């Protein structure tokens, strides 16, 4: 058997190895524990108390929304304020291959609670309801984040009481093939094929090239969730705009940075020069802070143009930093709240992540954590210094052999030690959660629009909202 294919048998996992050591030994913060145990009615009542124009019934209706495609998501937000000390949670992006279980302290004695909650309440019911042929296998298909995905496979195997196929396609993407719209895999180079009746997907690098958009195999989350957001920031911002238009009469909105979509490579410089300031340029189809360029000087803009870019369309967003260096957007000027100063009087930029899942009842908040930047914020940035060291919060570090590891020293847990550094209170947690729910619904609604009444991918409509021929040619329709 090849090392990239593993047969997971029930009750064979070692729980402790699939958590960060610091989170496995940590004690959950009482405020976070209290929030995770709140009912949707209680959350709605408190949110409407702090947002008096919002109706409680509207919030409850949104929390009870049933997703069709985007069932497991995490939201990446920044905790910001403005010159009037009005604090907000700003959505940076969502993710259809969410992680965070290994970063969450336990809330009780269950050692794999955060894995089991999603698998038991979302994955298992759908597998049992929508798949019938038991001789076909269940799989977990991945290309990174092996600790969490392996334990997902173990949890799925335990709860289904059957073997689960763990398939790593990072080094061998040809393992996966499609036959009559169903996923198949082989370990002997197409000699012994096995049909997959359902799979959990953690494929992050151009997943639309490996798995079909339309498929009879149950995939969670399907490729549609990537095309409607996580791997396509162009479409995502349009999804936010469309959904915000529907939320106007409810006095609700998704808060996100000012964004300019569909900026061609040769026009990026012209656009920034015309409205000079501090900005972020993003490749719409990347993740883990790949293809993200913070522009705070002419040197960083010049360096951006020295790169051989694979795609032609980009998005330009306002930059959130400190008061003097944040972008002057047409809406407002946000800047980071920063962490609580440490004993050396150093404060860091940080982002917030919340993982939610859409069950048959409501959106359940599962895990949350924060990540801080590599270096503390300086008083002045030297011309030769890279702004990413002070602004980027991603923990992923790439080795020379193209493998990745996580710098867990910058991880801020929702525990009694780290959580107090974030200046976050219960109303902030609720706002964090509501923004996560709204943005997830927006992506799911966009994903629905990409499917016709006949269940086919609307390729022409997709090309209208994202006219990038390179991307369209890569999509595996079926």
C-alpha positions as a Markdown table, in Angstrom:
| # | Residue | x | y | z |
|---|---|---|---|---|
| 1 | Unk | 0.0 | 0.0 | 0.0 |
| 2 | Unk | 1.3 | 3.5 | -0.9 |
| 3 | Unk | 1.9 | 5.9 | 1.9 |
| 4 | Unk | -0.6 | 8.4 | 0.5 |
| 5 | Unk | -3.5 | 5.9 | 0.9 |
| 6 | Unk | -4.3 | 4.7 | 4.4 |
| 7 | Unk | -7.2 | 2.5 | 5.6 |
| 8 | Unk | -8.6 | 3.9 | 8.8 |
| 9 | Unk | -10.2 | 1.3 | 11.0 |
| 10 | Unk | -12.7 | 2.0 | 13.8 |
| 11 | Unk | -11.3 | 2.8 | 17.3 |
| 12 | Unk | -7.7 | 2.9 | 16.3 |
| 13 | Unk | -6.9 | 6.6 | 16.8 |
| 14 | Unk | -4.6 | 8.3 | 19.3 |
| 15 | Unk | -6.5 | 11.5 | 20.3 |
| 16 | Unk | -3.7 | 13.4 | 21.9 |
| 17 | Unk | -1.5 | 13.4 | 18.8 |
| 18 | Unk | -4.0 | 15.4 | 16.8 |
| 19 | Unk | -4.0 | 18.6 | 19.0 |
| 20 | Unk | -1.4 | 21.2 | 19.5 |
| 21 | Unk | 0.3 | 20.4 | 22.7 |
| 22 | Unk | -0.5 | 23.8 | 24.2 |
| 23 | Unk | -4.2 | 23.4 | 23.4 |
| 24 | Unk | -4.4 | 19.8 | 24.7 |
| 25 | Unk | -3.2 | 20.9 | 28.1 |
| 26 | Unk | -5.1 | 24.3 | 28.2 |
| 27 | Unk | -8.2 | 25.2 | 30.1 |
| 28 | Unk | -11.0 | 26.9 | 28.1 |
| 29 | Unk | -11.7 | 30.5 | 29.0 |
| 30 | Unk | -15.0 | 30.7 | 31.1 |
| 31 | Unk | -16.3 | 33.5 | 28.8 |
| 32 | Unk | -15.8 | 31.3 | 25.7 |
| 33 | Unk | -17.4 | 28.3 | 27.4 |
| 34 | Unk | -20.4 | 30.4 | 28.3 |
| 35 | Unk | -20.7 | 31.7 | 24.8 |
| 36 | Unk | -20.5 | 28.2 | 23.2 |
| 37 | Unk | -23.4 | 27.0 | 25.4 |
| 38 | Unk | -25.7 | 29.9 | 24.5 |
| 39 | Unk | -28.9 | 29.0 | 22.7 |
| 40 | Unk | -29.8 | 30.8 | 19.4 |
| 41 | Unk | -32.7 | 32.6 | 21.2 |
| 42 | Unk | -30.4 | 33.9 | 23.9 |
| 43 | Unk | -27.9 | 35.1 | 21.3 |
| 44 | Unk | -30.6 | 36.8 | 19.3 |
| 45 | Unk | -32.0 | 38.6 | 22.3 |
| 46 | Unk | -28.6 | 39.9 | 23.4 |
| 47 | Unk | -27.7 | 41.0 | 19.9 |
| 48 | Unk | -30.9 | 42.9 | 19.5 |
| 49 | Unk | -30.4 | 44.6 | 22.8 |
| 50 | Unk | -27.1 | 46.0 | 21.5 |
| 51 | Unk | -28.5 | 46.6 | 18.0 |
| 52 | Unk | -32.0 | 48.0 | 18.8 |
| 53 | Unk | -33.1 | 48.5 | 15.1 |
| 54 | Unk | -32.7 | 44.7 | 14.5 |
| 55 | Unk | -35.7 | 42.4 | 15.1 |
| 56 | Unk | -35.2 | 39.3 | 17.2 |
| 57 | Unk | -37.2 | 37.2 | 14.8 |
| 58 | Unk | -35.0 | 38.1 | 11.9 |
| 59 | Unk | -31.8 | 37.1 | 13.8 |
| 60 | Unk | -33.4 | 33.7 | 14.8 |
| 61 | Unk | -34.5 | 33.1 | 11.2 |
| 62 | Unk | -31.0 | 33.7 | 10.0 |
| 63 | Unk | -29.5 | 31.4 | 12.6 |
| 64 | Unk | -31.9 | 28.7 | 11.6 |
| 65 | Unk | -31.0 | 29.0 | 7.9 |
| 66 | Unk | -30.4 | 25.6 | 6.2 |
| 67 | Unk | -27.3 | 25.6 | 3.9 |
| 68 | Unk | -27.3 | 23.4 | 0.8 |
| 69 | Unk | -23.6 | 23.6 | 0.0 |
| 70 | Unk | -21.6 | 25.5 | 2.6 |
| 71 | Unk | -22.0 | 23.2 | 5.7 |
| 72 | Unk | -18.7 | 23.7 | 7.5 |
| 73 | Unk | -17.0 | 27.0 | 7.4 |
| 74 | Unk | -14.6 | 29.2 | 9.3 |
| 75 | Unk | -14.5 | 32.9 | 9.1 |
| 76 | Unk | -11.4 | 35.0 | 9.3 |
| 77 | Unk | -12.1 | 38.4 | 10.9 |
| 78 | Unk | -10.2 | 41.4 | 12.3 |
| 79 | Unk | -11.2 | 43.2 | 15.4 |
| 80 | Unk | -11.0 | 46.9 | 14.5 |
| 81 | Unk | -12.0 | 50.3 | 15.7 |
| 82 | Unk | -12.1 | 53.9 | 14.3 |
| 83 | Unk | -11.4 | 57.4 | 15.5 |
| 84 | Unk | -14.8 | 57.5 | 17.3 |
| 85 | Unk | -13.9 | 54.3 | 19.2 |
| 86 | Unk | -16.6 | 52.4 | 17.4 |
| 87 | Unk | -15.5 | 48.8 | 17.4 |
| 88 | Unk | -16.4 | 46.3 | 14.6 |
| 89 | Unk | -15.7 | 42.8 | 13.4 |
| 90 | Unk | -14.5 | 43.0 | 9.8 |
| 91 | Unk | -14.8 | 39.8 | 7.6 |
| 92 | Unk | -11.6 | 39.2 | 5.7 |
| 93 | Unk | -12.6 | 35.8 | 4.2 |
| 94 | Unk | -14.4 | 32.5 | 4.7 |
| 95 | Unk | -13.0 | 29.1 | 4.2 |
| 96 | Unk | -14.6 | 25.9 | 2.9 |
| 97 | Unk | -11.8 | 23.7 | 4.2 |
| 98 | Unk | -11.8 | 24.9 | 7.8 |
| 99 | Unk | -9.3 | 24.0 | 10.5 |
| 100 | Unk | -9.1 | 24.9 | 14.1 |
| 101 | Unk | -10.0 | 21.8 | 16.0 |
| 102 | Unk | -6.4 | 21.2 | 17.1 |
| 103 | Unk | -6.2 | 24.7 | 18.4 |
| 104 | Unk | -9.2 | 24.5 | 20.7 |
| 105 | Unk | -9.1 | 23.6 | 24.4 |
| 106 | Unk | -11.6 | 21.0 | 25.5 |
| 107 | Unk | -14.9 | 22.1 | 27.0 |
| 108 | Unk | -15.4 | 18.8 | 28.9 |
| 109 | Unk | -13.8 | 15.3 | 29.2 |
| 110 | Unk | -14.4 | 14.4 | 25.6 |
| 111 | Unk | -11.0 | 14.4 | 24.0 |
| 112 | Unk | -12.2 | 14.8 | 20.4 |
| 113 | Unk | -15.4 | 16.8 | 21.0 |
| 114 | Unk | -14.7 | 19.4 | 18.3 |
| 115 | Unk | -14.2 | 16.7 | 15.7 |
| 116 | Unk | -17.1 | 14.6 | 16.8 |
| 117 | Unk | -19.7 | 17.5 | 16.9 |
| 118 | Unk | -19.4 | 18.2 | 13.2 |
| 119 | Unk | -19.1 | 14.6 | 12.1 |
| 120 | Unk | -22.0 | 13.4 | 14.2 |
| 121 | Unk | -24.4 | 16.3 | 13.5 |
| 122 | Unk | -23.6 | 17.1 | 9.9 |
| 123 | Unk | -21.5 | 14.5 | 8.1 |
| 124 | Unk | -23.0 | 11.2 | 9.4 |
| 125 | Unk | -26.7 | 12.2 | 8.9 |
| 126 | Unk | -26.1 | 13.2 | 5.3 |
| 127 | Unk | -24.1 | 10.1 | 4.5 |
| 128 | Unk | -26.8 | 7.9 | 6.0 |
| 129 | Unk | -29.6 | 9.8 | 4.2 |
| 130 | Unk | -28.1 | 10.3 | 0.7 |
| 131 | Unk | -25.9 | 7.2 | 0.2 |
| 132 | Unk | -27.3 | 3.7 | 0.1 |
| 133 | Unk | -24.7 | 1.3 | -1.4 |
| 134 | Unk | -22.7 | 0.2 | 1.6 |
| 135 | Unk | -20.1 | -1.6 | -0.5 |
| 136 | Unk | -18.9 | 1.7 | -1.7 |
| 137 | Unk | -16.5 | 3.4 | 0.6 |
| 138 | Unk | -16.4 | 6.6 | 2.6 |
| 139 | Unk | -13.2 | 8.7 | 2.2 |
| 140 | Unk | -11.4 | 11.7 | 3.5 |
| 141 | Unk | -9.5 | 13.4 | 0.6 |
| 142 | Unk | -6.8 | 15.8 | 1.6 |
| 143 | Unk | -3.7 | 17.7 | 0.4 |
| 144 | Unk | -2.6 | 19.4 | 3.7 |
| 145 | Unk | -3.3 | 19.7 | 7.4 |
| 146 | Unk | -2.7 | 16.0 | 8.1 |
| 147 | Unk | -3.2 | 16.1 | 11.9 |
| 148 | Unk | -6.8 | 17.3 | 11.8 |
| 149 | Unk | -7.8 | 15.5 | 8.6 |
| 150 | Unk | -6.5 | 12.2 | 10.0 |
| 151 | Unk | -8.5 | 12.6 | 13.2 |
| 152 | Unk | -11.5 | 13.5 | 11.1 |
| 153 | Unk | -11.1 | 10.2 | 9.4 |
| 154 | Unk | -10.8 | 8.4 | 12.7 |
| 155 | Unk | -13.9 | 10.1 | 14.1 |
| 156 | Unk | -15.9 | 9.3 | 11.0 |
| 157 | Unk | -14.7 | 5.7 | 11.1 |
| 158 | Unk | -15.7 | 5.4 | 14.8 |
| 159 | Unk | -19.2 | 6.9 | 14.3 |
| 160 | Unk | -20.0 | 5.0 | 11.1 |
| 161 | Unk | -18.3 | 1.8 | 12.5 |
| 162 | Unk | -16.7 | 1.1 | 9.2 |
| 163 | Unk | -13.4 | 1.5 | 7.4 |
| 164 | Unk | -12.6 | 5.0 | 6.0 |
| 165 | Unk | -10.2 | 5.6 | 3.1 |
| 166 | Unk | -7.7 | 8.4 | 3.8 |
| 167 | Unk | -6.4 | 9.7 | 0.5 |
| 168 | Unk | -3.6 | 12.3 | 0.2 |
| 169 | Unk | -3.5 | 13.7 | -3.3 |
| 170 | Unk | -0.9 | 16.4 | -2.7 |
| 171 | Unk | 1.9 | 14.3 | -4.2 |
| 172 | Unk | -0.3 | 12.1 | -6.4 |
| 173 | Unk | -3.3 | 13.9 | -7.7 |
| 174 | Unk | -3.9 | 11.2 | -10.3 |
| 175 | Unk | -5.2 | 8.9 | -7.6 |
| 176 | Unk | -8.7 | 10.5 | -8.1 |
| 177 | Unk | -10.8 | 9.8 | -11.2 |
| 178 | Unk | -14.5 | 10.3 | -12.0 |
| 179 | Unk | -16.7 | 7.7 | -13.6 |
| 180 | Unk | -20.3 | 8.5 | -14.4 |
| 181 | Unk | -20.0 | 11.5 | -12.1 |
| 182 | Unk | -18.8 | 9.4 | -9.2 |
| 183 | Unk | -15.4 | 9.6 | -7.6 |
| 184 | Unk | -13.1 | 6.6 | -7.8 |
| 185 | Unk | -9.6 | 6.1 | -6.5 |
| 186 | Unk | -7.0 | 3.4 | -6.9 |
| 187 | Unk | -3.8 | 2.5 | -5.2 |
| 188 | Unk | -2.5 | 0.3 | -8.1 |
| 189 | Unk | -2.6 | 2.9 | -10.9 |
| 190 | Unk | -6.1 | 2.1 | -12.2 |
| 191 | Unk | -6.0 | -1.7 | -11.7 |
| 192 | Unk | -8.2 | -1.9 | -8.6 |
| 193 | Unk | -10.7 | 0.9 | -8.5 |
| 194 | Unk | -12.9 | 1.7 | -5.5 |
| 195 | Unk | -16.0 | 3.9 | -5.8 |
| 196 | Unk | -16.5 | 6.6 | -3.2 |
| 197 | Unk | -20.1 | 7.1 | -2.0 |
| 198 | Unk | -19.2 | 10.0 | 0.2 |
| 199 | Unk | -16.2 | 12.0 | 1.2 |
| 200 | Unk | -15.0 | 14.8 | 3.3 |
| 201 | Unk | -12.8 | 17.2 | 1.3 |
| 202 | Unk | -9.8 | 19.0 | 2.6 |
| 203 | Unk | -8.3 | 19.8 | -0.8 |
| 204 | Unk | -7.0 | 23.4 | -0.8 |
| 205 | Unk | -4.8 | 23.8 | -3.9 |
| 206 | Unk | -7.0 | 24.4 | -6.9 |
| 207 | Unk | -9.6 | 21.8 | -5.8 |
| 208 | Unk | -11.7 | 22.4 | -9.0 |
| 209 | Unk | -8.9 | 20.7 | -11.0 |
| 210 | Unk | -9.2 | 17.5 | -9.0 |
| 211 | Unk | -12.9 | 17.1 | -8.1 |
| 212 | Unk | -15.9 | 17.9 | -10.2 |
| 213 | Unk | -18.3 | 20.7 | -9.6 |
| 214 | Unk | -21.3 | 18.4 | -10.2 |
| 215 | Unk | -20.9 | 15.0 | -8.7 |
| 216 | Unk | -23.2 | 12.1 | -7.5 |
| 217 | Unk | -20.7 | 11.3 | -4.8 |
| 218 | Unk | -21.6 | 13.3 | -1.6 |
| 219 | Unk | -18.8 | 15.8 | -1.1 |
| 220 | Unk | -18.6 | 18.0 | 2.0 |
| 221 | Unk | -17.9 | 20.8 | 1.3 |
| 222 | Unk | -18.5 | 20.6 | -2.5 |
| 223 | Unk | -16.4 | 22.5 | -5.0 |
| 224 | Unk | -19.2 | 25.0 | -5.4 |
| 225 | Unk | -18.3 | 26.4 | -2.0 |
| 226 | Unk | -14.8 | 27.1 | -3.3 |
| 227 | Unk | -16.0 | 28.7 | -6.6 |
| 228 | Unk | -18.5 | 30.8 | -4.7 |
| 229 | Unk | -16.0 | 32.1 | -2.2 |
| 230 | Unk | -13.0 | 30.6 | -0.5 |
| 231 | Unk | -10.9 | 29.9 | -3.5 |
| 232 | Unk | -12.5 | 32.7 | -5.4 |
| 233 | Unk | -12.4 | 36.1 | -3.6 |
| 234 | Unk | -13.7 | 37.8 | -6.8 |
| 235 | Unk | -17.1 | 36.0 | -6.6 |
| 236 | Unk | -17.1 | 36.2 | -2.8 |
| 237 | Unk | -17.2 | 40.0 | -2.6 |
| 238 | Unk | -20.0 | 40.1 | -5.1 |
| 239 | Unk | -21.8 | 37.6 | -3.0 |
| 240 | Unk | -21.4 | 39.9 | 0.0 |
| 241 | Unk | -22.7 | 42.9 | -2.0 |
| 242 | Unk | -25.7 | 41.0 | -3.2 |
| 243 | Unk | -26.6 | 39.7 | 0.2 |
| 244 | Unk | -26.1 | 43.1 | 1.9 |
| 245 | Unk | -28.6 | 44.5 | -0.5 |
| 246 | Unk | -31.1 | 41.9 | 0.8 |
| 247 | Unk | -30.3 | 42.7 | 4.4 |
| 248 | Unk | -30.8 | 46.4 | 4.2 |
| 249 | Unk | -34.4 | 46.4 | 5.4 |
| 250 | Unk | -33.3 | 44.2 | 8.4 |
| 251 | Unk | -30.7 | 46.7 | 9.5 |
| 252 | Unk | -28.0 | 44.1 | 9.1 |
| 253 | Unk | -24.9 | 43.9 | 6.9 |
| 254 | Unk | -21.7 | 42.0 | 6.4 |
| 255 | Unk | -18.8 | 44.3 | 7.3 |
| 256 | Unk | -15.8 | 43.8 | 5.0 |
| 257 | Unk | -13.0 | 46.1 | 3.7 |
| 258 | Unk | -13.6 | 48.4 | 0.8 |
| 259 | Unk | -12.9 | 46.2 | -2.2 |
| 260 | Unk | -12.4 | 46.7 | -5.9 |
| 261 | Unk | -13.0 | 43.6 | -8.0 |
| 262 | Unk | -11.8 | 42.5 | -11.5 |
| 263 | Unk | -8.7 | 44.6 | -11.6 |
| 264 | Unk | -6.4 | 43.5 | -14.4 |
| 265 | Unk | -2.7 | 43.1 | -13.7 |
| 266 | Unk | -1.7 | 46.0 | -15.9 |
| 267 | Unk | -4.3 | 48.3 | -14.2 |
| 268 | Unk | -3.4 | 47.6 | -10.6 |
| 269 | Unk | -0.6 | 50.2 | -10.5 |
| 270 | Unk | -2.7 | 52.8 | -12.2 |
| 271 | Unk | -5.5 | 52.3 | -9.7 |
| 272 | Unk | -3.3 | 52.5 | -6.7 |
| 273 | Unk | -1.5 | 55.6 | -8.0 |
| 274 | Unk | -4.8 | 57.3 | -8.7 |
| 275 | Unk | -5.9 | 56.7 | -5.1 |
| 276 | Unk | -2.6 | 56.5 | -3.4 |
| 277 | Unk | -2.5 | 55.1 | 0.1 |
| 278 | Unk | -2.0 | 51.8 | 1.8 |
| 279 | Unk | -3.7 | 48.8 | 0.1 |
| 280 | Unk | -3.8 | 45.1 | -0.2 |
| 281 | Unk | -3.6 | 43.3 | -3.5 |
| 282 | Unk | -4.9 | 39.7 | -3.6 |
| 283 | Unk | -4.7 | 36.8 | -6.0 |
| 284 | Unk | -8.4 | 35.7 | -5.8 |
| 285 | Unk | -7.7 | 32.0 | -6.0 |
| 286 | Unk | -5.0 | 31.4 | -3.3 |
| 287 | Unk | -5.0 | 30.6 | 0.4 |
| 288 | Unk | -2.7 | 30.6 | 3.5 |
| 289 | Unk | -1.7 | 34.2 | 2.6 |
| 290 | Unk | -0.2 | 33.0 | -0.7 |
| 291 | Unk | -0.9 | 35.6 | -3.4 |
| 292 | Unk | -1.5 | 38.4 | -0.8 |
| 293 | Unk | 0.6 | 41.6 | -1.2 |
| 294 | Unk | 0.4 | 44.4 | 1.3 |
| 295 | Unk | 1.4 | 47.7 | -0.4 |
| 296 | Unk | 2.8 | 50.3 | 2.0 |
| 297 | Unk | 5.7 | 51.7 | -0.2 |
| 298 | Unk | 6.7 | 52.1 | -3.8 |
| 299 | Unk | 9.2 | 49.3 | -3.3 |
| 300 | Unk | 6.5 | 46.8 | -2.4 |
| 301 | Unk | 4.5 | 47.8 | -5.4 |
| 302 | Unk | 7.5 | 47.4 | -7.6 |
| 303 | Unk | 8.2 | 44.0 | -6.1 |
| 304 | Unk | 4.6 | 42.9 | -6.9 |
| 305 | Unk | 5.2 | 43.5 | -10.6 |
| 306 | Unk | 8.4 | 41.5 | -10.6 |
| 307 | Unk | 6.5 | 38.3 | -9.8 |
| 308 | Unk | 5.3 | 36.1 | -12.6 |
| 309 | Unk | 1.6 | 35.9 | -11.8 |
| 310 | Unk | -0.4 | 32.9 | -12.9 |
| 311 | Unk | -3.8 | 34.7 | -13.2 |
| 312 | Unk | -4.7 | 38.1 | -14.7 |
| 313 | Unk | -7.5 | 39.3 | -12.4 |
| 314 | Unk | -6.9 | 40.7 | -8.9 |
| 315 | Unk | -8.8 | 42.4 | -6.2 |
| 316 | Unk | -7.6 | 45.5 | -4.3 |
| 317 | Unk | -8.7 | 46.0 | -0.7 |
| 318 | Unk | -8.3 | 48.8 | 1.8 |
| 319 | Unk | -5.5 | 48.0 | 4.3 |
| 320 | Unk | -6.2 | 47.8 | 8.0 |
| 321 | Unk | -3.2 | 48.8 | 10.1 |
| 322 | Unk | -2.9 | 51.7 | 12.6 |
| 323 | Unk | -4.7 | 55.0 | 12.5 |
| 324 | Unk | -1.9 | 56.8 | 10.5 |
| 325 | Unk | -1.3 | 53.9 | 8.0 |
| 326 | Unk | -4.8 | 52.5 | 7.3 |
| 327 | Unk | -6.5 | 53.1 | 4.0 |
| 328 | Unk | -8.7 | 56.2 | 3.6 |
| 329 | Unk | -11.7 | 54.3 | 2.3 |
| 330 | Unk | -15.0 | 55.9 | 1.2 |
| 331 | Unk | -16.8 | 54.2 | 4.0 |
| 332 | Unk | -14.7 | 54.6 | 7.1 |
| 333 | Unk | -11.1 | 54.3 | 8.4 |
| 334 | Unk | -10.5 | 51.2 | 10.4 |
| 335 | Unk | -7.4 | 50.3 | 12.4 |
| 336 | Unk | -6.5 | 47.3 | 14.6 |
| 337 | Unk | -7.4 | 47.1 | 18.2 |
| 338 | Unk | -4.1 | 45.2 | 18.7 |
| 339 | Unk | -3.2 | 42.8 | 21.5 |
| 340 | Unk | -2.8 | 43.9 | 25.1 |
| 341 | Unk | 0.7 | 45.3 | 25.5 |
| 342 | Unk | 3.1 | 42.7 | 27.0 |
| 343 | Unk | 5.7 | 43.3 | 29.7 |
| 344 | Unk | 8.0 | 44.8 | 27.0 |
| 345 | Unk | 5.1 | 47.2 | 25.9 |
| 346 | Unk | 4.8 | 45.4 | 22.6 |
| 347 | Unk | 1.4 | 45.1 | 20.8 |
| 348 | Unk | 0.7 | 42.9 | 17.8 |
| 349 | Unk | -1.8 | 42.8 | 15.0 |
| 350 | Unk | -4.0 | 39.7 | 15.3 |
| 351 | Unk | -6.9 | 38.1 | 13.5 |
| 352 | Unk | -9.8 | 36.1 | 14.8 |
| 353 | Unk | -11.1 | 32.8 | 13.5 |
| 354 | Unk | -14.4 | 31.1 | 14.2 |
| 355 | Unk | -15.5 | 27.7 | 12.9 |
| 356 | Unk | -19.2 | 27.1 | 12.5 |
| 357 | Unk | -21.3 | 24.2 | 11.1 |
| 358 | Unk | -24.8 | 24.2 | 9.7 |
| 359 | Unk | -26.8 | 21.4 | 11.3 |
| 360 | Unk | -30.4 | 20.4 | 10.8 |
| 361 | Unk | -31.3 | 22.9 | 13.5 |
| 362 | Unk | -29.0 | 25.9 | 13.4 |
| 363 | Unk | -25.5 | 27.3 | 13.0 |
| 364 | Unk | -23.4 | 25.8 | 15.8 |
| 365 | Unk | -20.3 | 27.7 | 16.8 |
| 366 | Unk | -17.6 | 25.1 | 17.2 |
| 367 | Unk | -14.2 | 26.5 | 17.8 |
| 368 | Unk | -12.4 | 29.8 | 17.9 |
| 369 | Unk | -8.9 | 31.1 | 18.2 |
| 370 | Unk | -6.7 | 34.0 | 17.2 |
| 371 | Unk | -3.3 | 34.4 | 15.5 |
| 372 | Unk | -0.8 | 37.3 | 16.0 |
| 373 | Unk | 1.7 | 38.7 | 13.5 |
| 374 | Unk | 5.4 | 37.8 | 13.6 |
| 375 | Unk | 6.6 | 41.2 | 14.9 |
| 376 | Unk | 5.1 | 43.8 | 17.2 |
| 377 | Unk | 3.9 | 47.0 | 15.6 |
| 378 | Unk | 6.7 | 49.6 | 15.1 |
| 379 | Unk | 6.5 | 53.3 | 15.6 |
| 380 | Unk | 7.9 | 53.8 | 12.1 |
| 381 | Unk | 8.5 | 51.3 | 9.3 |
| 382 | Unk | 11.9 | 51.4 | 7.7 |
| 383 | Unk | 11.9 | 51.6 | 3.9 |
| 384 | Unk | 13.7 | 48.3 | 3.5 |
| 385 | Unk | 11.4 | 46.4 | 6.0 |
| 386 | Unk | 8.6 | 44.2 | 4.7 |
| 387 | Unk | 5.2 | 45.1 | 6.0 |
| 388 | Unk | 4.1 | 41.4 | 6.0 |
| 389 | Unk | 6.1 | 40.8 | 9.2 |
| 390 | Unk | 3.9 | 43.2 | 11.0 |
| 391 | Unk | 0.6 | 42.5 | 9.3 |
| 392 | Unk | 0.4 | 38.9 | 8.2 |
| 393 | Unk | -1.0 | 36.5 | 10.8 |
| 394 | Unk | -1.0 | 33.2 | 9.0 |
| 395 | Unk | 0.8 | 30.5 | 10.9 |
| 396 | Unk | 1.7 | 28.4 | 7.8 |
| 397 | Unk | 5.5 | 28.4 | 7.0 |
| 398 | Unk | 6.8 | 26.9 | 3.7 |
| 399 | Unk | 9.9 | 24.8 | 3.7 |
| 400 | Unk | 12.3 | 24.5 | 0.8 |
| 401 | Unk | 10.9 | 21.1 | -0.1 |
| 402 | Unk | 7.4 | 22.8 | -0.5 |
| 403 | Unk | 6.1 | 21.1 | 2.7 |
| 404 | Unk | 4.4 | 23.3 | 5.3 |
| 405 | Unk | 4.4 | 23.5 | 9.1 |
| 406 | Unk | 2.6 | 25.8 | 11.5 |
| 407 | Unk | 4.3 | 28.3 | 13.8 |
| 408 | Unk | 2.1 | 27.6 | 16.8 |
| 409 | Unk | 4.1 | 30.0 | 19.0 |
| 410 | Unk | 1.9 | 32.8 | 17.5 |
| 411 | Unk | -1.3 | 31.0 | 18.2 |
| 412 | Unk | -3.6 | 32.6 | 20.7 |
| 413 | Unk | -5.9 | 30.1 | 22.3 |
| 414 | Unk | -9.4 | 30.6 | 23.7 |
| 415 | Unk | -8.0 | 29.6 | 27.1 |
| 416 | Unk | -7.4 | 31.3 | 30.4 |
| 417 | Unk | -3.9 | 32.4 | 29.4 |
| 418 | Unk | -4.1 | 33.8 | 25.9 |
| 419 | Unk | -7.7 | 35.0 | 25.5 |
| 420 | Unk | -7.4 | 38.0 | 27.8 |
| 421 | Unk | -4.8 | 39.5 | 25.4 |
| 422 | Unk | -7.6 | 40.1 | 22.7 |
| 423 | Unk | -9.8 | 42.7 | 24.5 |
| 424 | Unk | -12.8 | 40.6 | 23.6 |
| 425 | Unk | -16.1 | 40.5 | 25.6 |
| 426 | Unk | -19.3 | 38.5 | 25.2 |
| 427 | Unk | -20.9 | 41.1 | 22.9 |
| 428 | Unk | -17.8 | 40.9 | 20.7 |
| 429 | Unk | -18.1 | 37.1 | 20.6 |
| 430 | Unk | -21.7 | 37.4 | 19.5 |
| 431 | Unk | -20.8 | 40.0 | 16.8 |
| 432 | Unk | -18.0 | 37.7 | 15.7 |
| 433 | Unk | -20.5 | 34.8 | 15.4 |
| 434 | Unk | -23.2 | 36.8 | 13.6 |
| 435 | Unk | -20.8 | 38.1 | 11.0 |
| 436 | Unk | -19.6 | 34.5 | 10.5 |
| 437 | Unk | -23.2 | 33.3 | 9.9 |
| 438 | Unk | -24.1 | 36.2 | 7.6 |
| 439 | Unk | -21.0 | 35.7 | 5.4 |
| 440 | Unk | -21.6 | 31.9 | 5.3 |
| 441 | Unk | -25.2 | 32.4 | 4.2 |
| 442 | Unk | -24.0 | 34.8 | 1.5 |
| 443 | Unk | -21.6 | 32.2 | 0.1 |
| 444 | Unk | -24.2 | 29.5 | 0.2 |
| 445 | Unk | -26.7 | 31.7 | -1.7 |
| 446 | Unk | -24.1 | 32.4 | -4.3 |
| 447 | Unk | -23.3 | 28.7 | -4.7 |
| 448 | Unk | -27.0 | 28.0 | -5.3 |
| 449 | Unk | -27.0 | 30.5 | -8.1 |
| 450 | Unk | -24.2 | 28.5 | -9.9 |
| 451 | Unk | -26.5 | 25.5 | -10.3 |
| 452 | Unk | -29.4 | 25.5 | -12.8 |
| 453 | Unk | -32.8 | 24.0 | -12.1 |
| 454 | Unk | -31.7 | 20.9 | -14.0 |
| 455 | Unk | -28.8 | 20.5 | -11.6 |
| 456 | Unk | -26.1 | 21.6 | -14.0 |
| 457 | Unk | -23.2 | 24.0 | -13.5 |
| 458 | Unk | -24.1 | 27.5 | -15.0 |
| 459 | Unk | -20.8 | 28.0 | -16.7 |
| 460 | Unk | -22.0 | 31.0 | -18.7 |
| 461 | Unk | -23.4 | 32.8 | -15.6 |
| 462 | Unk | -20.1 | 32.0 | -13.7 |
| 463 | Unk | -18.1 | 33.6 | -16.6 |
| 464 | Unk | -20.2 | 36.7 | -16.3 |
| 465 | Unk | -19.3 | 37.2 | -12.6 |
| 466 | Unk | -15.7 | 36.0 | -13.0 |
| 467 | Unk | -14.5 | 36.5 | -16.5 |
| 468 | Unk | -11.1 | 34.8 | -16.1 |
| 469 | Unk | -10.5 | 32.4 | -19.0 |
| 470 | Unk | -7.6 | 30.7 | -17.2 |
| 471 | Unk | -9.8 | 29.8 | -14.2 |
| 472 | Unk | -12.7 | 28.7 | -16.4 |
| 473 | Unk | -10.5 | 26.3 | -18.4 |
| 474 | Unk | -9.3 | 24.7 | -15.2 |
| 475 | Unk | -12.7 | 23.8 | -13.7 |
| 476 | Unk | -13.6 | 20.2 | -13.9 |
| 477 | Unk | -17.4 | 20.4 | -14.5 |
| 478 | Unk | -18.1 | 16.6 | -14.1 |
